[in-house]
């Protein structure tokens, strides 16, 4: 799943909502810039040491796609924290996301339910492990492609907590901004894309009181499969030191 969207909202608001206008409804494979009829994607992230040597496996993500190209399960295993998070996703007949249930180490953590009006997403509600309302979202805005471009977040009592906004180059995300209840920017992500529309570098800033925590990562794509999907990537920090190697294993229909 797209990491920037996870950064914007931990509820994994990675979906498209189609409105009354005629739009091309994007699948998860299209949003991720993945080619071919993929049924499964395994992403392995390895640590790279100061000498540039590939070290231990840090995490594995396994995504299962249905025949239409939508994610139905997303399993993330973190070997450093010894943690496993699994997302189960369901969809409406038109392909719009209906629900997302999250389990951590086998225990239910949350559930997200989406409501529509004439195929337009108008409300999202988040429930905790006891099915108690935890938060909700409204003022949901979309691009002409149905991608999420903005929404407001409220706690269960109706108090505004955050607002989020995304910007795109066609269907590819290039910016994400989060503001607190006073309208002050709390975090921002900027994504520079390669010619093939993959992230070339991502600059992330988180503001805490009077300080700013910055993170700048660079990406190098080193290997591709016959379908045209990258299968090996090296991640560099702001000093251009390699910190991770990412390997992707595709299963095609």
Secondary structure, 3 states (H helix, E strand, C coil): CCHHHHHHCCCCCCCECCCCCCCCCCCHHHHCCCCCCEEEEEEEEEEECCCCCEEEEEEEEEEEECCCCCEEEEEEEECCCCEEEEEEEEECCCCCEEEEEEEECCEEEEEEEEEEECCEEEEEEEECCCCCEEEEEEEEEECCCCEEEEEEEEECCCCEEEEEEEEEECCEEEEEEEEECCCCEEEEEEEEECCCCCEEEEEEEEEECCEEEEEEEEEEEEEECCCCCEEEEEEECCCCCEEEEEEEEEEEC
